[in-house]
Amino acid sequence: KPQEDGSSVDIFKISDENSLKDAYKKCSNRNRGFIFEEFIDGNEFTVTIINGECLPPIQIISKNEFYDYDAKYISNDTVLDETKLNDIELDRIKKISIDAFNILGCKGWGRVDLMQCNKTGEFYIIEINTVPGMTDHSCVPKSGSLLGLTYNEVVQKIIDASL
């Protein structure tokens, strides 16, 4: 994935030399640095944090190979749903998220994206997004809706946390 940019632009799953060549051909901007990360086979989650509090974590379920640009902004098949985690896992994912957010000095609001490894059950932080998307397909408004908050109420909470 690129060192900069967002929305999963130019993120590819590389499994061999041919897939690396294909990724290079499809890449929209080859003149930047890239980060190579080990692939974690598991379920993807995201935790919204506003004013030091975790909103309900959500699980991201995509029919695509992973939660790519198409799954985020175009597909109507992507499901952002309340997690099916047990209480111990729920406490763990929230603690990992809030600790990482605080350790990095993040303030106001943001979103922590994680994978839960199918083999071990461990959670791994993919990234901390300090400027998450706010479209009708986005995770932050969906997380707020699990608390019964409207889009405008989520935005107001973000404004209040940012002042």
mmCIF file of the C-alpha atoms, coordinates in Angstrom:
data_MODEL
# 
_entry.id   MODEL 
# 
loop_
_atom_site.group_PDB 
_atom_site.id 
_atom_site.type_symbol 
_atom_site.label_atom_id 
_atom_site.label_alt_id 
_atom_site.label_comp_id 
_atom_site.label_asym_id 
_atom_site.label_entity_id 
_atom_site.label_seq_id 
_atom_site.pdbx_PDB_ins_code 
_atom_site.Cartn_x 
_atom_site.Cartn_y 
_atom_site.Cartn_z 
_atom_site.occupancy 
_atom_site.B_iso_or_equiv 
_atom_site.pdbx_formal_charge 
_atom_site.auth_seq_id 
_atom_site.auth_comp_id 
_atom_site.auth_asym_id 
_atom_site.auth_atom_id 
_atom_site.pdbx_PDB_model_num 
ATOM 1   C CA . LYS A 1 1   ? 0.000   0.000   0.000   1.00 0.00 ? 1   LYS A CA 1 
ATOM 2   C CA . PRO A 1 2   ? 1.199   3.570   -0.565  1.00 0.00 ? 2   PRO A CA 1 
ATOM 3   C CA . GLN A 1 3   ? 3.009   5.420   2.209   1.00 0.00 ? 3   GLN A CA 1 
ATOM 4   C CA . GLU A 1 4   ? 0.505   8.198   1.668   1.00 0.00 ? 4   GLU A CA 1 
ATOM 5   C CA . ASP A 1 5   ? -3.002  8.391   0.241   1.00 0.00 ? 5   ASP A CA 1 
ATOM 6   C CA . GLY A 1 6   ? -6.190  6.871   1.543   1.00 0.00 ? 6   GLY A CA 1 
ATOM 7   C CA . SER A 1 7   ? -9.402  5.092   0.636   1.00 0.00 ? 7   SER A CA 1 
ATOM 8   C CA . SER A 1 8   ? -7.447  1.945   -0.244  1.00 0.00 ? 8   SER A CA 1 
ATOM 9   C CA . VAL A 1 9   ? -6.191  3.508   -3.465  1.00 0.00 ? 9   VAL A CA 1 
ATOM 10  C CA . ASP A 1 10  ? -3.396  1.342   -4.913  1.00 0.00 ? 10  ASP A CA 1 
ATOM 11  C CA . ILE A 1 11  ? -3.605  -1.370  -2.279  1.00 0.00 ? 11  ILE A CA 1 
ATOM 12  C CA . PHE A 1 12  ? -2.955  -4.828  -3.683  1.00 0.00 ? 12  PHE A CA 1 
ATOM 13  C CA . LYS A 1 13  ? -2.637  -8.338  -2.339  1.00 0.00 ? 13  LYS A CA 1 
ATOM 14  C CA . ILE A 1 14  ? 0.687   -9.729  -3.577  1.00 0.00 ? 14  ILE A CA 1 
ATOM 15  C CA . SER A 1 15  ? 1.129   -13.489 -3.490  1.00 0.00 ? 15  SER A CA 1 
ATOM 16  C CA . ASP A 1 16  ? 3.763   -14.077 -6.178  1.00 0.00 ? 16  ASP A CA 1 
ATOM 17  C CA . GLU A 1 17  ? 5.866   -12.351 -8.838  1.00 0.00 ? 17  GLU A CA 1 
ATOM 18  C CA . ASN A 1 18  ? 2.990   -12.223 -11.345 1.00 0.00 ? 18  ASN A CA 1 
ATOM 19  C CA . SER A 1 19  ? 0.628   -10.534 -8.895  1.00 0.00 ? 19  SER A CA 1 
ATOM 20  C CA . LEU A 1 20  ? 3.398   -8.002  -8.126  1.00 0.00 ? 20  LEU A CA 1 
ATOM 21  C CA . LYS A 1 21  ? 3.719   -7.224  -11.851 1.00 0.00 ? 21  LYS A CA 1 
ATOM 22  C CA . ASP A 1 22  ? -0.076  -6.922  -12.178 1.00 0.00 ? 22  ASP A CA 1 
ATOM 23  C CA . ALA A 1 23  ? -0.220  -4.557  -9.209  1.00 0.00 ? 23  ALA A CA 1 
ATOM 24  C CA . TYR A 1 24  ? 2.495   -2.399  -10.746 1.00 0.00 ? 24  TYR A CA 1 
ATOM 25  C CA . LYS A 1 25  ? 0.532   -2.179  -14.022 1.00 0.00 ? 25  LYS A CA 1 
ATOM 26  C CA . LYS A 1 26  ? -2.699  -1.233  -12.220 1.00 0.00 ? 26  LYS A CA 1 
ATOM 27  C CA . CYS A 1 27  ? -1.069  1.286   -9.896  1.00 0.00 ? 27  CYS A CA 1 
ATOM 28  C CA . SER A 1 28  ? -2.364  4.832   -10.467 1.00 0.00 ? 28  SER A CA 1 
ATOM 29  C CA . ASN A 1 29  ? 0.794   6.506   -9.117  1.00 0.00 ? 29  ASN A CA 1 
ATOM 30  C CA . ARG A 1 30  ? 4.045   4.552   -9.287  1.00 0.00 ? 30  ARG A CA 1 
ATOM 31  C CA . ASN A 1 31  ? 6.202   7.514   -8.239  1.00 0.00 ? 31  ASN A CA 1 
ATOM 32  C CA . ARG A 1 32  ? 5.843   7.162   -4.481  1.00 0.00 ? 32  ARG A CA 1 
ATOM 33  C CA . GLY A 1 33  ? 6.963   4.890   -1.705  1.00 0.00 ? 33  GLY A CA 1 
ATOM 34  C CA . PHE A 1 34  ? 5.040   1.780   -0.778  1.00 0.00 ? 34  PHE A CA 1 
ATOM 35  C CA . ILE A 1 35  ? 4.715   -0.250  2.407   1.00 0.00 ? 35  ILE A CA 1 
ATOM 36  C CA . PHE A 1 36  ? 4.655   -4.031  2.235   1.00 0.00 ? 36  PHE A CA 1 
ATOM 37  C CA . GLU A 1 37  ? 2.814   -5.730  5.082   1.00 0.00 ? 37  GLU A CA 1 
ATOM 38  C CA . GLU A 1 38  ? 2.211   -9.348  5.890   1.00 0.00 ? 38  GLU A CA 1 
ATOM 39  C CA . PHE A 1 39  ? -1.292  -10.422 4.951   1.00 0.00 ? 39  PHE A CA 1 
ATOM 40  C CA . ILE A 1 40  ? -3.475  -11.324 7.938   1.00 0.00 ? 40  ILE A CA 1 
ATOM 41  C CA . ASP A 1 41  ? -6.181  -13.815 7.087   1.00 0.00 ? 41  ASP A CA 1 
ATOM 42  C CA . GLY A 1 42  ? -9.143  -12.924 9.228   1.00 0.00 ? 42  GLY A CA 1 
ATOM 43  C CA . ASN A 1 43  ? -12.044 -10.610 9.911   1.00 0.00 ? 43  ASN A CA 1 
ATOM 44  C CA . GLU A 1 44  ? -11.759 -6.850  9.591   1.00 0.00 ? 44  GLU A CA 1 
ATOM 45  C CA . PHE A 1 45  ? -13.074 -4.456  12.223  1.00 0.00 ? 45  PHE A CA 1 
ATOM 46  C CA . THR A 1 46  ? -13.062 -0.750  12.805  1.00 0.00 ? 46  THR A CA 1 
ATOM 47  C CA . VAL A 1 47  ? -13.443 1.224   16.017  1.00 0.00 ? 47  VAL A CA 1 
ATOM 48  C CA . THR A 1 48  ? -14.498 4.867   15.948  1.00 0.00 ? 48  THR A CA 1 
ATOM 49  C CA . ILE A 1 49  ? -13.202 7.028   18.775  1.00 0.00 ? 49  ILE A CA 1 
ATOM 50  C CA . ILE A 1 50  ? -14.789 10.387  19.547  1.00 0.00 ? 50  ILE A CA 1 
ATOM 51  C CA . ASN A 1 51  ? -13.681 12.475  22.517  1.00 0.00 ? 51  ASN A CA 1 
ATOM 52  C CA . GLY A 1 52  ? -11.904 9.573   24.214  1.00 0.00 ? 52  GLY A CA 1 
ATOM 53  C CA . GLU A 1 53  ? -14.824 7.152   23.908  1.00 0.00 ? 53  GLU A CA 1 
ATOM 54  C CA . CYS A 1 54  ? -15.175 4.118   21.641  1.00 0.00 ? 54  CYS A CA 1 
ATOM 55  C CA . LEU A 1 55  ? -18.345 3.902   19.603  1.00 0.00 ? 55  LEU A CA 1 
ATOM 56  C CA . PRO A 1 56  ? -19.569 0.356   18.958  1.00 0.00 ? 56  PRO A CA 1 
ATOM 57  C CA . PRO A 1 57  ? -16.981 -1.532  16.887  1.00 0.00 ? 57  PRO A CA 1 
ATOM 58  C CA . ILE A 1 58  ? -18.213 -2.691  13.532  1.00 0.00 ? 58  ILE A CA 1 
ATOM 59  C CA . GLN A 1 59  ? -17.227 -5.624  11.374  1.00 0.00 ? 59  GLN A CA 1 
ATOM 60  C CA . ILE A 1 60  ? -16.556 -5.015  7.700   1.00 0.00 ? 60  ILE A CA 1 
ATOM 61  C CA . ILE A 1 61  ? -17.765 -7.759  5.387   1.00 0.00 ? 61  ILE A CA 1 
ATOM 62  C CA . SER A 1 62  ? -16.821 -7.373  1.729   1.00 0.00 ? 62  SER A CA 1 
ATOM 63  C CA . LYS A 1 63  ? -17.455 -9.673  -1.208  1.00 0.00 ? 63  LYS A CA 1 
ATOM 64  C CA . ASN A 1 64  ? -14.193 -8.351  -2.646  1.00 0.00 ? 64  ASN A CA 1 
ATOM 65  C CA . GLU A 1 65  ? -10.849 -9.897  -1.776  1.00 0.00 ? 65  GLU A CA 1 
ATOM 66  C CA . PHE A 1 66  ? -10.463 -7.181  0.860   1.00 0.00 ? 66  PHE A CA 1 
ATOM 67  C CA . TYR A 1 67  ? -12.025 -3.834  1.810   1.00 0.00 ? 67  TYR A CA 1 
ATOM 68  C CA . ASP A 1 68  ? -10.767 -1.972  -1.251  1.00 0.00 ? 68  ASP A CA 1 
ATOM 69  C CA . TYR A 1 69  ? -11.866 1.275   -2.915  1.00 0.00 ? 69  TYR A CA 1 
ATOM 70  C CA . ASP A 1 70  ? -14.732 -0.422  -4.736  1.00 0.00 ? 70  ASP A CA 1 
ATOM 71  C CA . ALA A 1 71  ? -16.004 -2.034  -1.522  1.00 0.00 ? 71  ALA A CA 1 
ATOM 72  C CA . LYS A 1 72  ? -15.813 1.293   0.324   1.00 0.00 ? 72  LYS A CA 1 
ATOM 73  C CA . TYR A 1 73  ? -17.406 3.664   -2.164  1.00 0.00 ? 73  TYR A CA 1 
ATOM 74  C CA . ILE A 1 74  ? -19.082 1.860   -5.028  1.00 0.00 ? 74  ILE A CA 1 
ATOM 75  C CA . SER A 1 75  ? -20.404 -1.556  -4.060  1.00 0.00 ? 75  SER A CA 1 
ATOM 76  C CA . ASN A 1 76  ? -23.734 -1.848  -2.327  1.00 0.00 ? 76  ASN A CA 1 
ATOM 77  C CA . ASP A 1 77  ? -22.791 -5.395  -1.274  1.00 0.00 ? 77  ASP A CA 1 
ATOM 78  C CA . THR A 1 78  ? -20.375 -4.356  1.477   1.00 0.00 ? 78  THR A CA 1 
ATOM 79  C CA . VAL A 1 79  ? -21.816 -4.901  4.935   1.00 0.00 ? 79  VAL A CA 1 
ATOM 80  C CA . LEU A 1 80  ? -20.873 -2.729  7.912   1.00 0.00 ? 80  LEU A CA 1 
ATOM 81  C CA . ASP A 1 81  ? -22.407 -4.571  10.817  1.00 0.00 ? 81  ASP A CA 1 
ATOM 82  C CA . GLU A 1 82  ? -22.338 -4.771  14.573  1.00 0.00 ? 82  GLU A CA 1 
ATOM 83  C CA . THR A 1 83  ? -19.619 -7.197  15.621  1.00 0.00 ? 83  THR A CA 1 
ATOM 84  C CA . LYS A 1 84  ? -20.343 -10.742 16.688  1.00 0.00 ? 84  LYS A CA 1 
ATOM 85  C CA . LEU A 1 85  ? -17.448 -10.642 19.152  1.00 0.00 ? 85  LEU A CA 1 
ATOM 86  C CA . ASN A 1 86  ? -17.874 -12.053 22.630  1.00 0.00 ? 86  ASN A CA 1 
ATOM 87  C CA . ASP A 1 87  ? -17.555 -9.720  25.639  1.00 0.00 ? 87  ASP A CA 1 
ATOM 88  C CA . ILE A 1 88  ? -13.871 -10.531 26.209  1.00 0.00 ? 88  ILE A CA 1 
ATOM 89  C CA . GLU A 1 89  ? -13.004 -9.852  22.554  1.00 0.00 ? 89  GLU A CA 1 
ATOM 90  C CA . LEU A 1 90  ? -15.116 -6.693  22.565  1.00 0.00 ? 90  LEU A CA 1 
ATOM 91  C CA . ASP A 1 91  ? -13.303 -5.345  25.621  1.00 0.00 ? 91  ASP A CA 1 
ATOM 92  C CA . ARG A 1 92  ? -9.967  -6.297  24.047  1.00 0.00 ? 92  ARG A CA 1 
ATOM 93  C CA . ILE A 1 93  ? -10.608 -4.592  20.693  1.00 0.00 ? 93  ILE A CA 1 
ATOM 94  C CA . LYS A 1 94  ? -11.754 -1.408  22.434  1.00 0.00 ? 94  LYS A CA 1 
ATOM 95  C CA . LYS A 1 95  ? -8.729  -1.367  24.765  1.00 0.00 ? 95  LYS A CA 1 
ATOM 96  C CA . ILE A 1 96  ? -6.277  -1.950  21.908  1.00 0.00 ? 96  ILE A CA 1 
ATOM 97  C CA . SER A 1 97  ? -7.932  0.814   19.884  1.00 0.00 ? 97  SER A CA 1 
ATOM 98  C CA . ILE A 1 98  ? -8.096  3.462   22.602  1.00 0.00 ? 98  ILE A CA 1 
ATOM 99  C CA . ASP A 1 99  ? -4.557  2.665   23.825  1.00 0.00 ? 99  ASP A CA 1 
ATOM 100 C CA . ALA A 1 100 ? -3.109  2.988   20.305  1.00 0.00 ? 100 ALA A CA 1 
ATOM 101 C CA . PHE A 1 101 ? -5.052  6.195   19.662  1.00 0.00 ? 101 PHE A CA 1 
ATOM 102 C CA . ASN A 1 102 ? -3.760  7.729   22.896  1.00 0.00 ? 102 ASN A CA 1 
ATOM 103 C CA . ILE A 1 103 ? -0.173  6.461   22.585  1.00 0.00 ? 103 ILE A CA 1 
ATOM 104 C CA . LEU A 1 104 ? 0.122   8.134   19.188  1.00 0.00 ? 104 LEU A CA 1 
ATOM 105 C CA . GLY A 1 105 ? -1.207  11.393  20.617  1.00 0.00 ? 105 GLY A CA 1 
ATOM 106 C CA . CYS A 1 106 ? -4.377  11.439  18.552  1.00 0.00 ? 106 CYS A CA 1 
ATOM 107 C CA . LYS A 1 107 ? -7.025  13.883  19.715  1.00 0.00 ? 107 LYS A CA 1 
ATOM 108 C CA . GLY A 1 108 ? -10.674 14.617  19.050  1.00 0.00 ? 108 GLY A CA 1 
ATOM 109 C CA . TRP A 1 109 ? -11.800 11.838  16.783  1.00 0.00 ? 109 TRP A CA 1 
ATOM 110 C CA . GLY A 1 110 ? -10.506 9.094   14.533  1.00 0.00 ? 110 GLY A CA 1 
ATOM 111 C CA . ARG A 1 111 ? -10.876 5.487   13.596  1.00 0.00 ? 111 ARG A CA 1 
ATOM 112 C CA . VAL A 1 112 ? -8.743  2.440   14.343  1.00 0.00 ? 112 VAL A CA 1 
ATOM 113 C CA . ASP A 1 113 ? -8.832  -0.366  11.780  1.00 0.00 ? 113 ASP A CA 1 
ATOM 114 C CA . LEU A 1 114 ? -7.950  -3.886  12.873  1.00 0.00 ? 114 LEU A CA 1 
ATOM 115 C CA . MET A 1 115 ? -7.814  -7.478  11.666  1.00 0.00 ? 115 MET A CA 1 
ATOM 116 C CA . GLN A 1 116 ? -8.539  -10.477 13.860  1.00 0.00 ? 116 GLN A CA 1 
ATOM 117 C CA . CYS A 1 117 ? -6.358  -13.394 12.799  1.00 0.00 ? 117 CYS A CA 1 
ATOM 118 C CA . ASN A 1 118 ? -8.398  -16.514 12.012  1.00 0.00 ? 118 ASN A CA 1 
ATOM 119 C CA . LYS A 1 119 ? -5.663  -18.798 13.384  1.00 0.00 ? 119 LYS A CA 1 
ATOM 120 C CA . THR A 1 120 ? -4.872  -17.101 16.688  1.00 0.00 ? 120 THR A CA 1 
ATOM 121 C CA . GLY A 1 121 ? -7.822  -14.814 17.406  1.00 0.00 ? 121 GLY A CA 1 
ATOM 122 C CA . GLU A 1 122 ? -5.359  -11.964 18.065  1.00 0.00 ? 122 GLU A CA 1 
ATOM 123 C CA . PHE A 1 123 ? -6.180  -8.432  16.930  1.00 0.00 ? 123 PHE A CA 1 
ATOM 124 C CA . TYR A 1 124 ? -3.702  -6.514  14.777  1.00 0.00 ? 124 TYR A CA 1 
ATOM 125 C CA . ILE A 1 125 ? -3.925  -2.812  14.047  1.00 0.00 ? 125 ILE A CA 1 
ATOM 126 C CA . ILE A 1 126 ? -3.901  -2.096  10.331  1.00 0.00 ? 126 ILE A CA 1 
ATOM 127 C CA . GLU A 1 127 ? -3.890  1.674   10.722  1.00 0.00 ? 127 GLU A CA 1 
ATOM 128 C CA . ILE A 1 128 ? -5.187  4.620   12.656  1.00 0.00 ? 128 ILE A CA 1 
ATOM 129 C CA . ASN A 1 129 ? -7.128  6.982   10.458  1.00 0.00 ? 129 ASN A CA 1 
ATOM 130 C CA . THR A 1 130 ? -7.140  10.541  11.802  1.00 0.00 ? 130 THR A CA 1 
ATOM 131 C CA . VAL A 1 131 ? -9.383  11.823  9.001   1.00 0.00 ? 131 VAL A CA 1 
ATOM 132 C CA . PRO A 1 132 ? -11.891 9.034   8.333   1.00 0.00 ? 132 PRO A CA 1 
ATOM 133 C CA . GLY A 1 133 ? -14.417 9.235   5.532   1.00 0.00 ? 133 GLY A CA 1 
ATOM 134 C CA . MET A 1 134 ? -17.884 10.540  6.265   1.00 0.00 ? 134 MET A CA 1 
ATOM 135 C CA . THR A 1 135 ? -19.935 9.404   3.265   1.00 0.00 ? 135 THR A CA 1 
ATOM 136 C CA . ASP A 1 136 ? -23.139 7.390   3.508   1.00 0.00 ? 136 ASP A CA 1 
ATOM 137 C CA . HIS A 1 137 ? -20.937 4.298   2.919   1.00 0.00 ? 137 HIS A CA 1 
ATOM 138 C CA . SER A 1 138 ? -18.492 5.203   5.706   1.00 0.00 ? 138 SER A CA 1 
ATOM 139 C CA . CYS A 1 139 ? -17.779 3.411   8.961   1.00 0.00 ? 139 CYS A CA 1 
ATOM 140 C CA . VAL A 1 140 ? -17.956 6.351   11.382  1.00 0.00 ? 140 VAL A CA 1 
ATOM 141 C CA . PRO A 1 141 ? -21.612 7.237   10.671  1.00 0.00 ? 141 PRO A CA 1 
ATOM 142 C CA . LYS A 1 142 ? -22.505 3.527   10.717  1.00 0.00 ? 142 LYS A CA 1 
ATOM 143 C CA . SER A 1 143 ? -20.875 3.072   14.110  1.00 0.00 ? 143 SER A CA 1 
ATOM 144 C CA . GLY A 1 144 ? -22.823 6.050   15.448  1.00 0.00 ? 144 GLY A CA 1 
ATOM 145 C CA . SER A 1 145 ? -26.053 4.625   14.076  1.00 0.00 ? 145 SER A CA 1 
ATOM 146 C CA . LEU A 1 146 ? -25.564 1.550   16.289  1.00 0.00 ? 146 LEU A CA 1 
ATOM 147 C CA . LEU A 1 147 ? -26.064 3.938   19.224  1.00 0.00 ? 147 LEU A CA 1 
ATOM 148 C CA . GLY A 1 148 ? -29.143 5.401   17.566  1.00 0.00 ? 148 GLY A CA 1 
ATOM 149 C CA . LEU A 1 149 ? -27.306 8.558   16.469  1.00 0.00 ? 149 LEU A CA 1 
ATOM 150 C CA . THR A 1 150 ? -28.220 10.304  13.234  1.00 0.00 ? 150 THR A CA 1 
ATOM 151 C CA . TYR A 1 151 ? -25.550 11.411  10.792  1.00 0.00 ? 151 TYR A CA 1 
ATOM 152 C CA . ASN A 1 152 ? -25.929 15.021  12.004  1.00 0.00 ? 152 ASN A CA 1 
ATOM 153 C CA . GLU A 1 153 ? -25.579 13.952  15.639  1.00 0.00 ? 153 GLU A CA 1 
ATOM 154 C CA . VAL A 1 154 ? -22.336 12.108  14.834  1.00 0.00 ? 154 VAL A CA 1 
ATOM 155 C CA . VAL A 1 155 ? -21.017 15.191  13.046  1.00 0.00 ? 155 VAL A CA 1 
ATOM 156 C CA . GLN A 1 156 ? -21.958 17.364  16.039  1.00 0.00 ? 156 GLN A CA 1 
ATOM 157 C CA . LYS A 1 157 ? -20.087 14.998  18.396  1.00 0.00 ? 157 LYS A CA 1 
ATOM 158 C CA . ILE A 1 158 ? -17.028 15.257  16.137  1.00 0.00 ? 158 ILE A CA 1 
ATOM 159 C CA . ILE A 1 159 ? -17.244 19.074  16.103  1.00 0.00 ? 159 ILE A CA 1 
ATOM 160 C CA . ASP A 1 160 ? -17.625 19.188  19.896  1.00 0.00 ? 160 ASP A CA 1 
ATOM 161 C CA . ALA A 1 161 ? -14.640 16.835  20.354  1.00 0.00 ? 161 ALA A CA 1 
ATOM 162 C CA . SER A 1 162 ? -12.522 18.945  17.997  1.00 0.00 ? 162 SER A CA 1 
ATOM 163 C CA . LEU A 1 163 ? -13.083 22.287  19.739  1.00 0.00 ? 163 LEU A CA 1 
# 
